[in-house]
Amino acid sequence: MGKSAAPAADAPPLWQFRIELAARDMAAIEALEQALEPQAVALLRFERAKGKRWRIEALFLGKPERRRLLSLLRSLGLETRAWQLERLPDRDWVAESQAKLPSLKVGRFFIHGSHHKGAVPRGKLALEIDAGIAFGTGRHQTTRGCLELIESLAATPPGRPLDLGCGTGILALAMARLWGVRVLAADNDPDAVKVTKENAARNGLKPLVRVLRSEGYEAALLKRAAPFDLIVANILARPLIEMAPDLARHLAPGGRAILSGLLIEQEGEVLAAHRALGLRCEARRHHGDWSALLLRKPKARRGVRKRRA
Ligand SMILES: C[S@@+](CC[C@H](N)C(=O)[O-])C[C@H]1O[C@@H](n2cnc3c(N)ncnc32)[C@H](O)[C@@H]1O
């Protein structure tokens, strides 16, 4: 999970910083990413050793100071032995990676980059998404699981769906394309908000997809739009658990939620947090180590009428 941006053709050389860290240091890993993010043109995190370790890669335009990187790692109490800093050969990495990204079929969805010049396969719903500064090209197993669960609801179009943590907007676009309904897309990262707006326009879905910046469910506009009858949130397990009460509050009775960003081994705790609020699990999809869950909030119970004496 991460972000990447395209440097200009005449930009200074690219330098790559990389390090592998133990998953138990997650708070420090996130702090490291936050500290690297302002200077980095790309930040990527890859899972290793079945989630026991994470590899962090940051790309810089020009050479970052070795001394500052080292003191940053020390200040966060992270391992300082196994990290590397190297100059990458002069190539347009982003253009190359985009060119290499083949189009992708997930159920009825056909996801392709702007370099795809071929036809859309018959019966498929096309989504044009380029690799860029926001997360969500459809290649990650969590996004795949969410797309499959969205499609599983094809016959029951929601009136009011929300995509929380929209990244590139891929899931919001998929819902707008599948059902032709208005979708609210929100993210706490301004880059993701910008990219989702661009992707909505490029896919001809601007009239259907409204995009806003929101930390969780905090944005006033999001609150006004609630309750939603479908909330899709592909974030990480911890924030999903913390946001469970907000999700339950913003979901209409009988509404559904699709949650991902959690490892299979984290299903138990994510489900427990939501079951405690009355939601029940209707389906799940597993890809690699990742899980996507379909939950449902019970319909409001009719009040029991008291008989008049
Ligand atoms: C894993 S990406 C998912 C992107 C896309 N929805 C997908 O499925 O491919 C998670 C996104 O959630 C956003 N995010 C993380 N925590 C959030 C929060 N508390 N409120 C809103 N957005 C959040 C991140 O900025 C990121 O864009």
PDBQT file of the ligand as one rigid body, heavy atoms in Angstrom, charges set to zero:
ROOT
HETATM    1  C1  LIG A 401      -5.712   0.995   0.910  1.00  0.00    +0.000 C 
HETATM    2  S1  LIG A 401      -6.191   2.527   0.283  1.00  0.00    +0.000 S 
HETATM    3  C2  LIG A 401      -7.706   2.063  -0.560  1.00  0.00    +0.000 C 
HETATM    4  C3  LIG A 401      -7.873   2.775  -1.880  1.00  0.00    +0.000 C 
HETATM    5  C4  LIG A 401      -9.031   2.256  -2.723  1.00  0.00    +0.000 C 
HETATM    6  N1  LIG A 401     -10.291   2.481  -2.048  1.00  0.00    +0.000 N 
HETATM    7  C5  LIG A 401      -8.862   0.783  -3.031  1.00  0.00    +0.000 C 
HETATM    8  O1  LIG A 401      -9.670  -0.019  -2.542  1.00  0.00    +0.000 OA
HETATM    9  O2  LIG A 401      -7.946   0.420  -3.776  1.00  0.00    +0.000 OA
HETATM   10  C6  LIG A 401      -6.760   3.330   1.749  1.00  0.00    +0.000 C 
HETATM   11  C7  LIG A 401      -7.155   4.784   1.565  1.00  0.00    +0.000 C 
HETATM   12  O3  LIG A 401      -7.783   5.196   2.771  1.00  0.00    +0.000 OA
HETATM   13  C8  LIG A 401      -7.354   6.483   3.112  1.00  0.00    +0.000 C 
HETATM   14  N2  LIG A 401      -7.528   6.614   4.563  1.00  0.00    +0.000 N 
HETATM   15  C9  LIG A 401      -6.801   6.015   5.540  1.00  0.00    +0.000 A 
HETATM   16  N3  LIG A 401      -7.286   6.355   6.751  1.00  0.00    +0.000 NA
HETATM   17  C10 LIG A 401      -8.356   7.171   6.534  1.00  0.00    +0.000 A 
HETATM   18  C11 LIG A 401      -9.264   7.864   7.388  1.00  0.00    +0.000 A 
HETATM   19  N4  LIG A 401      -9.175   7.784   8.712  1.00  0.00    +0.000 N 
HETATM   20  N5  LIG A 401     -10.233   8.633   6.822  1.00  0.00    +0.000 NA
HETATM   21  C12 LIG A 401     -10.327   8.731   5.484  1.00  0.00    +0.000 A 
HETATM   22  N6  LIG A 401      -9.492   8.108   4.628  1.00  0.00    +0.000 NA
HETATM   23  C13 LIG A 401      -8.516   7.335   5.142  1.00  0.00    +0.000 A 
HETATM   24  C14 LIG A 401      -5.918   6.553   2.618  1.00  0.00    +0.000 C 
HETATM   25  O4  LIG A 401      -5.526   7.885   2.396  1.00  0.00    +0.000 OA
HETATM   26  C15 LIG A 401      -5.988   5.736   1.326  1.00  0.00    +0.000 C 
HETATM   27  O5  LIG A 401      -6.249   6.544   0.209  1.00  0.00    +0.000 OA
ENDROOT
TORSDOF 0
